[in-house]
Amino acid sequence: MNLAAYAGRWVALVTLPGGVRQVAGVGETADEARRLAQHNRPRERVTVQFVEWEGGERLQLPPLLAELRPFFLQQATAVYLVGGAVRDAVLGRPSHDLDFVVAQGGIKLALRLGDMLGAPAYILDRARDTGRVVLADTTLDFACFRGEDLAADLLARDFTINALALPATAVYVHSLIDPSGGLADLAAGRLRPTHVEAIVSDPVRALRGVRLALAFGLAVDETTTAVLRAAAPLLPNVSPERVRDELVKLLQTAVPDQAIGWLHDLGLLAVVLPEITALDNVAQSLPHHEPVLAHTISVLRWLMAVERAVVGQEPALAAVTEVLAPCAEALQQHWARGVDGGINGRLLLRLGALFHDVGKKETQTMEENGRIRFLGHDMAGAETAAAWLRQFAFSNEAIDHVRLLVAGHMRPLNLAQSGSLSRRSVYRYFRQTRLAGLDIAVLSLADHLATYNGPGEAETWEQLLKITGQLCHHYIHGHAETVAPPPLLNGRQLMAALQLPPGPEIGRLLRLIEEGQAAGEIASVEEALAFAWQVRQ
């Protein structure tokens, strides 16, 4: 059916006997076209469709939208793609989260699409009539307008670059709906709220604004800066989970150091991470060249460089690339692994970097010679980090991992200072740190680089590199030899051989046998039993 005569408008279609489709209403909006069709053909089922002008610049939309076009054309209500996915299409960036809005029936539409695709679909927010469809690599949300119509919905959003919409079947730039000037702001590279109250009405949007500015390289003028800063005292009114989600996204950017620094400058960090803000101007002795907060931000910056070096993308740290090359693929898999709470291993490493020195404020002392010490800051910091993560509803898996990471962050340096690394040392290191031991090894490099603002003295750096490489190699390539040797015998066998009753002593002996295996001193059941007899004497 040729609808070119209606280009730039919405049409309402009905299907006649024999399958012939006919235009029953035309309007500037979908609602206008549908009302006219229902007046003209009150007994017929109506579907609505936006008719585009042919030609012009095409948007770089996710291929999935083309596959869903027939589904959208069958709907009785207009469906609009909105928000970040539209912004990303304008910028030519991929999107994996697609948000749609409709006048009504968001949940029904989501469930209908899920049924058609054979994909999981569920109610996300009954109050807002919002449903979600989950595909392998894409999430689709269908919500009702916030406000009386699409324009009101868009103008209620946070920033102009997110207040964009596109009819779900459209593909051309000229079909974009932009009531707040978001396209001009994107072109000019600036961040601007949709209206004066957009941020203070939902203060978590201030955190989102920082992320958007960093992710898209947007300038933030004094007016917008003042708006972001004004949201700080209102953040305690936001649920911890929403604050957590925005902080997670900030730490997952390519520049988490800049994110934390910017939050501090805006007064937002003092509200959501007061434990980190408290490190500002906490002095340190040489070889440190920065106070603790500045050092923490530098560690995040150097950690990004180390992460790039692991995959050979940081020429200035070629030595790191060389040492960790045999472990690079496994480290990438380690950081990409899923963690309870919908996060990944890489975020845990960055959280560990953020909190690694958080215990220094409460443990700072000064000796008679003026040297500043932080004895026990690792253990104190581990508990502070765990308490914060618990407050912001992170999973137990995440809390335990970050606690171990912070508690153990000095271990590689201590091992490097002690000289050679024995098999027994490797076993004890990973017995204490478990899976976090890999992250601790990598974090120690960033910590060193931040301390010296570079590699520093060659011998110290090379020794730390050597220890780090050995630790990673043992865990990844020698796990069954030095990290977790397979048991030679179980508790029942040990009790029978030694004629011992059940109890803690059996567990202690089994751990000592495992350590002996890791050290290369025990290789058979006979040797294990002989060792146990000797320990019992």
C-alpha positions, 0 to 999 in steps of 0.5 A: 500500500503506497502511503507516500501522499501522507508523508510526515504524518500519522495514518490510522489503518483498518483491514477490510474483508479480503485483507485489503488495508485502507486509510481511515484517519490521518493526523499530525499525531497518532492519537489524532489519526486514531480518533478520526479512524474510530469515528469513521470506522467505529467497528474496525480494529485500527492500527497506526503508522508514521509515514516518513518522507523518503530520503535524507540522512539515515540514523544508525539504528540497532538492526533489531528495530528493523526486525521488529518493524512488522510488530510495531506496524500491527499495534493500535497505539503509536510506539516511540523509541526514546532516550539514550538509544535515540541519542546513540543512533544520532552519534552512531554508537551501539545501544543494548538498552532500548526504551520505548514509550506508548500512550497506554498499555506498556506492560501488555505490549512488552508481554505481547512482544516477549510472547512473539519472540519467545523471550522472557518478559515481565512487569517492571513497574506496575504503577507506571505500566512498564514491562521489560523484554530480555533478549540475549544482548538487548533489553527492551523496556515499554513504558507509558508517557510520563505526562499527558503526551509524548512532548510532556514525557520528553520534557520531564527527562533529565538532559536535552540529549536524552529528551529525543524520540523517534517513531519506532518504525522510522529510520531518518534523522528528519523524523526525530522529535526534539522538543528541548533542543537536544540535537543542537546540544549534541552538535555543540557538545554541551550538557544541559538540563531539560528545565530548571527543576530537572535535576533537583526533582530527581537528584540522582540525575546529577550523578548521571550528568557527570557520567554523560559529560565524561562519556560523550566529552560534553562541556558543562557551563557554569549554569549547569554546574550550579544545577548539579551542585545544588542536587548534592544536599538532596541525594540522601533522599534518593534510594541507595540502590539508585545511587549505587547504580549510577556510581557503578556506571561512573566507575565503569567509564574509561575515566573513573579517576575523572569521575571521582574528581568531578564528584568531589569538586561538585560536592556530590562525593561528600554525600555518597562517599564521605569516607573517600572525601575524608581522605582529602588533605590527609598527608603522607610521607615519601615516597608518596607525593600526594595526599591520600585522596589525590593518591586514590584518584591517581591510582584509578588513573594508573589502573586504567593504564595497567588495564590497557597494558594487559591487552597491549594498548599502553606503550608506556607500560610495555614492561607490564604487557610483557610480564602479564602477556601469558595471563592476559586472556585469563585476566580479561575473562576474570574481569568480564565474569558476572558477579551477583548483583548484575555487575562484573569482576572489573568493577570489583577491581575498580572498587578495590582501587577506590577503597584501598587506602580508605583506612588511612584517615583513622590510622594516621600517626606521626613518629618523632622524626616526623614520618607519617605511618598508617599501621593497620590501614589495610584491615581498617579500610577493608571493614569500612569498604564492606560497610559502605558496600552493604549500605548501598545494597551490593551483593555478599559476593561483591562485598567479600571480594572487595573486603579481601582486595582492600585487606590484602592490597599491601601483600604483593609489595611485602612479598616483593620486599622479602625477595624471592617467592616460594611455592609456600608463599604463593599458597598462603597468599591465595589462601588468604586472598582467594580469587581477589588475589589476582586483582590485588596483584594488578592493583599493586602495580597501579598503587606503585605507579601512583606513589612514584608518579611512574615506575620510580626506582628501577630495581623496586619496580622490576621486583614488584613486576616480577612478583606480580607476574609470578602470582598471576602465573601461579593462579592461572597456569599452576592452580592445581600445583600451588594454589589449590592442590587436589586432596590426597585423602579426605577426613574419614581416611585421615581419622581412620589412619590416625585413629582420631575422632572428628573435630577441628584437628582433622581440618587443621591437618588437612590444611597442613597437608594441602600446604605441603603439597603446594610447597612440593613437599608432599606428593602421595598418600603415604607422604601425607600420612607420614607428615600427619603422624609427625605433626601429631607427635 
